[in-house]
Amino acid sequence: PVPAVVFVHGGLWNWGGMTDNIDFAARLAEQGIAAVVIGYRGNAGHGFPESVEDIRDAVRWVRAHADEWNVDGGRIGLFGSSSGAHLAGLVAFAGPGEGLGDDLPGKDSRVQACFLLYGVYDLDAMLSSVLADVLEDMVGADPESGRAAYAQWSPLSYIDGSEPPTAVMHGDRDRLVPFEQAERLVDALTRAGVPATLLRVEGAGHGFARLQRRSRPAVAEAIVDFFREAL
């Protein structure tokens, strides 16, 4: 049995497509790690519950069909890019009893490794950014009156030391999602005792792996290297 990685695409939480990271998935499969490319429902006005539920169900599906696909159900990773990294972080970090946790008996959606590519991890810190209006529309709450909702949907809120090994890749010239988002996440994971790696891409802006095609082979190799070691 081989490890498996579930791929979650980005696209401002409502767009993007399953094929966005298909070359990364193919490269992983070439190296003997099963790649599962999924879609998920978009959300607007009340947070991200449907998206999180769909990603959890995808992990559960892989685990339930592990024997059929020659997959090791105890070695499942999660990859997310942009808004997909935000959602993947929620799924990977929020455990049982934490509000977004996996509370279905016998239906385990925990993952054993996580690779996040230029995502948002602390929504509260984005309230003065160019994404402020988008986040307000998604969360469905004014930043001042809905602070609890912003915390609820921030992966950073769930770090307690139980998280899986995580790699975070981010461009240090990202004007949409500041590089500090990645720094804060890796720092919090490290302080909690979780193996975490920050992969800084110098001079790169948001979506560099999509907008600068020449960067994709190097990103693919970083993904492969991480999951081969972590899984």
C-alpha positions as CSV (number, residue, x, y, z in Angstrom):
1,P,0.0,0.0,0.0
2,V,1.1,3.5,-0.9
3,P,0.5,6.9,0.8
4,A,-2.1,9.2,-0.7
5,V,-2.4,13.0,-1.0
6,V,-5.7,14.9,-1.4
7,F,-5.4,18.0,-3.6
8,V,-7.6,21.1,-2.8
9,H,-7.6,23.9,-5.4
10,G,-7.9,27.6,-4.8
11,G,-9.9,30.4,-6.5
12,L,-11.3,32.9,-3.9
13,W,-13.3,30.0,-2.2
14,N,-15.8,29.9,-5.0
15,W,-13.9,29.4,-8.3
16,G,-10.9,27.5,-9.5
17,G,-11.1,23.9,-10.7
18,M,-10.0,20.4,-10.0
19,T,-7.4,20.4,-12.8
20,D,-5.6,23.5,-11.4
21,N,-2.9,21.3,-9.7
22,I,-3.2,18.3,-11.9
23,D,0.5,18.5,-12.9
24,F,1.5,18.4,-9.2
25,A,-0.7,15.4,-8.6
26,A,0.8,13.6,-11.6
27,R,4.3,14.3,-10.5
28,L,3.4,12.8,-7.0
29,A,1.9,9.7,-8.7
30,E,5.1,9.2,-10.7
31,Q,6.9,9.0,-7.4
32,G,4.6,6.3,-6.0
33,I,2.2,8.4,-4.0
34,A,-1.4,8.2,-4.9
35,A,-3.0,11.6,-5.8
36,V,-6.6,12.4,-5.3
37,V,-7.9,15.6,-7.0
38,I,-11.2,16.8,-5.6
39,G,-13.8,19.6,-6.0
40,Y,-15.9,21.1,-3.2
41,R,-18.9,23.4,-2.8
42,G,-18.3,27.1,-2.5
43,N,-19.6,29.2,0.4
44,A,-20.9,32.7,0.8
45,G,-22.4,34.6,3.7
46,H,-22.0,32.1,6.5
47,G,-18.4,30.9,6.6
48,F,-16.9,27.8,5.0
49,P,-18.8,24.8,6.4
50,E,-19.7,23.1,3.1
51,S,-16.2,23.4,1.8
52,V,-14.7,22.0,5.0
53,E,-17.3,19.2,5.1
54,D,-16.6,18.2,1.5
55,I,-12.8,18.1,2.0
56,R,-13.3,16.0,5.2
57,D,-15.6,13.7,3.3
58,A,-12.9,13.3,0.6
59,V,-10.3,12.2,3.1
60,R,-12.9,9.8,4.6
61,W,-13.6,8.4,1.2
62,V,-9.9,7.7,0.5
63,R,-9.6,6.0,3.9
64,A,-12.8,4.0,3.3
65,H,-11.5,2.8,-0.2
66,A,-7.9,2.3,0.8
67,D,-7.8,-1.4,0.2
68,E,-9.5,-1.0,-3.2
69,W,-6.9,1.5,-4.4
70,N,-3.9,0.0,-2.7
71,V,-3.6,3.0,-0.4
72,D,-2.4,3.0,3.2
73,G,-5.2,4.6,5.2
74,G,-2.8,5.6,7.9
75,R,-0.7,7.8,5.6
76,I,-2.9,10.4,4.0
77,G,-1.7,13.9,3.2
78,L,-3.5,17.1,2.3
79,F,-2.4,19.8,-0.2
80,G,-4.0,23.2,-0.7
81,S,-3.2,26.3,-2.7
82,S,-4.4,29.8,-2.1
83,S,-8.0,29.7,-0.7
84,G,-7.6,25.9,-0.9
85,A,-4.7,26.2,1.5
86,H,-6.9,28.1,4.0
87,L,-9.5,25.3,3.8
88,A,-6.9,22.5,3.9
89,G,-5.4,24.2,7.1
90,L,-8.8,24.2,8.7
91,V,-9.3,20.5,7.9
92,A,-5.7,19.5,9.0
93,F,-5.6,21.5,12.2
94,A,-9.1,21.4,13.7
95,G,-9.5,18.2,15.7
96,P,-12.3,16.4,17.5
97,G,-14.3,18.7,19.9
98,E,-12.9,21.9,18.4
99,G,-16.0,23.1,16.6
100,L,-14.8,22.1,13.2
101,G,-13.5,18.8,14.3
102,D,-13.9,15.3,13.1
103,D,-16.7,14.1,15.5
104,L,-18.1,11.2,13.5
105,P,-17.3,7.9,15.2
106,G,-15.4,5.6,12.9
107,K,-15.2,8.3,10.2
108,D,-11.7,9.6,10.6
109,S,-10.8,12.6,8.5
110,R,-7.4,13.3,10.1
111,V,-4.4,13.6,7.9
112,Q,-0.8,12.8,8.6
113,A,0.9,15.6,6.6
114,C,-0.1,19.0,5.1
115,F,1.5,21.2,2.4
116,L,0.0,24.7,2.2
117,L,0.8,27.1,-0.8
118,Y,0.2,30.8,-0.3
119,G,-2.9,30.6,1.9
120,V,-4.7,32.7,4.5
121,Y,-4.3,31.4,8.0
122,D,-5.4,34.3,10.2
123,L,-8.5,36.1,8.9
124,D,-8.4,38.7,11.6
125,A,-5.1,40.0,10.4
126,M,-6.5,40.4,6.9
127,L,-9.1,43.0,7.8
128,S,-7.1,45.9,6.4
129,S,-6.0,44.0,3.3
130,V,-7.4,44.0,-0.3
131,L,-9.2,40.8,0.7
132,A,-11.2,42.4,3.5
133,D,-14.4,42.8,1.5
134,V,-14.2,39.3,0.1
135,L,-13.7,37.8,3.6
136,E,-16.6,39.9,5.0
137,D,-18.9,38.5,2.2
138,M,-17.7,35.0,2.9
139,V,-17.9,35.0,6.6
140,G,-21.1,36.9,6.6
141,A,-20.2,39.1,9.5
142,D,-18.8,42.6,10.0
143,P,-15.2,42.4,11.2
144,E,-16.0,44.3,14.4
145,S,-19.2,42.5,15.4
146,G,-18.1,39.1,14.1
147,R,-14.6,38.7,15.5
148,A,-15.5,35.3,16.9
149,A,-16.6,34.1,13.4
150,Y,-13.3,35.3,12.0
151,A,-11.4,33.4,14.6
152,Q,-13.6,30.3,14.0
153,W,-12.6,30.2,10.3
154,S,-8.8,30.8,10.9
155,P,-6.5,27.8,10.8
156,L,-4.2,29.6,13.3
157,S,-7.0,29.3,16.0
158,Y,-6.7,25.5,16.2
159,I,-3.0,25.0,16.7
160,D,-2.5,23.0,20.0
161,G,0.3,20.6,19.2
162,S,-1.8,17.9,17.7
163,E,-1.3,19.0,14.1
164,P,0.5,16.9,11.4
165,P,3.9,17.8,10.0
166,T,3.3,20.9,7.8
167,A,5.2,22.7,5.0
168,V,4.2,26.2,4.1
169,M,5.3,27.8,0.8
170,H,4.8,31.5,0.2
171,G,6.2,34.3,-1.9
172,D,7.8,37.2,0.1
173,R,6.4,39.8,-2.4
174,D,2.8,38.6,-2.1
175,R,0.6,41.7,-2.1
176,L,-2.7,39.8,-1.8
177,V,-1.8,37.6,1.1
178,P,1.2,39.0,3.1
179,F,4.2,36.7,3.7
180,E,3.6,37.3,7.4
181,Q,0.6,35.0,7.2
182,A,3.0,32.1,6.5
183,E,5.5,33.3,9.1
184,R,3.0,33.5,11.8
185,L,1.6,30.0,11.0
186,V,5.0,28.3,11.0
187,D,6.0,30.1,14.2
188,A,2.8,29.0,16.0
189,L,3.2,25.4,14.8
190,T,6.9,25.3,15.8
191,R,6.1,26.7,19.3
192,A,3.5,24.0,19.7
193,G,6.0,21.3,18.9
194,V,4.7,20.5,15.5
195,P,7.3,19.8,12.7
196,A,6.9,22.8,10.4
197,T,8.9,24.2,7.5
198,L,8.6,27.6,5.9
199,L,9.6,27.6,2.2
200,R,10.2,31.2,1.3
201,V,10.1,32.0,-2.4
202,E,12.1,35.2,-2.9
203,G,10.6,37.9,-5.1
204,A,7.4,35.9,-5.8
205,G,3.9,37.3,-5.6
206,H,0.6,35.6,-5.0
207,G,-0.3,32.7,-7.2
208,F,3.3,32.5,-8.6
209,A,2.9,28.8,-9.2
210,R,-0.1,29.5,-11.5
211,L,1.1,32.8,-13.1
212,Q,4.7,31.8,-13.6
213,R,4.7,28.5,-15.3
214,R,8.4,28.1,-15.2
215,S,8.2,27.9,-11.4
216,R,6.0,24.8,-11.4
217,P,8.7,22.1,-11.7
218,A,10.5,23.4,-8.6
219,V,7.2,23.7,-6.7
220,A,6.3,20.1,-7.7
221,E,9.7,18.8,-6.5
222,A,9.2,20.6,-3.2
223,I,5.8,18.9,-2.8
224,V,7.2,15.5,-3.7
225,D,10.2,15.9,-1.3
226,F,7.9,16.9,1.6
227,F,5.4,14.2,1.2
228,R,8.0,11.5,0.6
229,E,9.6,12.4,3.9
230,A,6.4,13.1,5.9
231,L,4.4,10.1,4.7
